[in-house]
Amino acid sequence: MKEFVVCAYAKSELAMVYFPSAITPHAAVNMLMTWIKRDEKLMEKLRNLRYERNSKWFKLREVRAIVEHLGEP
C-alpha cells in the first residue's frame, strides 16, 4: 500500500483514499463529509482554518486537521 502523504487534496481524491470501496467519488465525498460533520471538534477546527464548504479542495492545513481527528487513511 502506498504511503499517505499529507498535502492539499481535491475533496474527491481524499475521500477515495478514505473510502476506496465507494462506488463513485461523489459517494466517497458524501461519506467523508458525514464523518467530518459528526466530529464537532473537527468542524470547529476547520471553521477556524476558514474552511469553505463549497470548495472542491482541502487545503494542506485542513488535511492535517482531518488526519489529526480521523486518523490516517
Sine and cosine of phi, psi and omega as CSV:
sin_phi,cos_phi,sin_psi,cos_psi,sin_omega,cos_omega
0.00,0.00,0.66,-0.75,-0.03,-1.00
-0.95,0.32,0.65,-0.76,0.00,-1.00
-0.93,0.37,0.70,-0.72,0.00,-1.00
-0.96,0.27,0.74,-0.68,0.02,-1.00
-0.93,-0.37,0.81,-0.59,0.05,-1.00
-0.99,0.14,0.91,-0.41,0.03,-1.00
-0.36,-0.93,0.00,-1.00,0.08,-1.00
-0.92,0.38,0.65,-0.76,-0.01,-1.00
-0.71,-0.70,0.56,-0.83,0.26,-0.97
-0.89,0.46,0.59,-0.81,-0.02,-1.00
-0.81,0.58,-0.68,0.73,-0.03,-1.00
-0.91,0.41,-0.59,0.81,0.00,-1.00
-0.92,0.40,-0.74,0.67,0.01,-1.00
-0.91,0.42,-0.65,0.76,0.01,-1.00
-0.88,0.48,-0.64,0.77,0.01,-1.00
-0.94,0.35,-0.45,0.89,0.08,-1.00
-0.94,0.34,-0.66,0.75,0.03,-1.00
-0.96,0.28,-0.55,0.83,-0.06,-1.00
-0.78,-0.62,0.94,0.35,-0.07,-1.00
-0.91,0.42,-0.35,0.94,-0.01,-1.00
-1.00,0.00,0.04,1.00,0.04,-1.00
-0.88,0.47,0.60,-0.80,-0.05,-1.00
-0.92,0.38,-0.63,0.78,0.00,-1.00
-0.70,-0.71,0.36,-0.93,0.10,-1.00
-0.86,0.52,-0.60,0.80,0.02,-1.00
-0.87,0.49,-0.69,0.72,0.02,-1.00
-0.90,0.43,-0.64,0.77,0.03,-1.00
-0.89,0.45,-0.67,0.74,0.03,-1.00
-0.88,0.47,-0.69,0.73,0.03,-1.00
-0.86,0.51,-0.68,0.74,0.00,-1.00
-0.92,0.40,-0.71,0.71,0.01,-1.00
-0.89,0.46,-0.70,0.71,-0.02,-1.00
-0.91,0.41,-0.52,0.85,0.09,-1.00
-0.90,0.44,-0.72,0.69,0.04,-1.00
-0.86,0.51,-0.72,0.69,-0.04,-1.00
-0.89,0.45,-0.73,0.68,-0.05,-1.00
-0.91,0.41,-0.46,0.89,0.02,-1.00
-0.98,0.21,-0.28,0.96,0.01,-1.00
-0.99,-0.11,0.99,-0.11,-0.09,-1.00
-0.87,0.49,-0.62,0.78,0.01,-1.00
-0.91,0.41,-0.63,0.78,0.04,-1.00
-0.91,0.41,-0.70,0.71,0.01,-1.00
-0.88,0.48,-0.66,0.75,0.03,-1.00
-0.89,0.46,-0.70,0.72,0.03,-1.00
-0.87,0.49,-0.71,0.70,0.00,-1.00
-0.90,0.44,-0.65,0.76,0.05,-1.00
-0.88,0.48,-0.67,0.74,0.03,-1.00
-0.90,0.43,-0.44,0.90,0.03,-1.00
-1.00,0.04,0.11,0.99,0.00,-1.00
0.92,0.40,0.67,0.75,0.08,-1.00
-0.86,0.52,0.72,-0.70,0.03,-1.00
-0.95,-0.32,0.92,-0.39,-0.08,-1.00
-0.81,0.59,-0.62,0.79,-0.08,-1.00
-1.00,0.02,-0.02,1.00,0.02,-1.00
-0.92,0.38,0.56,-0.83,0.04,-1.00
-1.00,0.03,-0.08,1.00,-0.08,-1.00
-0.81,-0.58,0.50,-0.87,0.25,-0.97
-0.99,-0.17,0.79,-0.62,0.07,-1.00
-0.95,0.30,0.29,-0.96,-0.01,-1.00
-0.79,0.62,-0.75,0.66,-0.04,-1.00
-0.90,0.43,-0.52,0.85,0.04,-1.00
-0.95,0.32,-0.65,0.76,0.05,-1.00
-0.89,0.46,-0.67,0.75,0.05,-1.00
-0.85,0.53,-0.70,0.71,0.00,-1.00
-0.91,0.43,-0.66,0.76,0.01,-1.00
-0.89,0.46,-0.74,0.68,-0.01,-1.00
-0.91,0.42,-0.61,0.79,0.03,-1.00
-0.88,0.48,-0.62,0.78,-0.06,-1.00
-1.00,0.01,-0.63,0.78,-0.08,-1.00
-0.99,-0.13,-0.26,0.96,-0.08,-1.00
1.00,-0.02,0.26,-0.97,0.01,-1.00
-0.95,0.31,0.66,-0.75,0.00,-1.00
-0.91,0.41,0.00,0.00,0.00,0.00
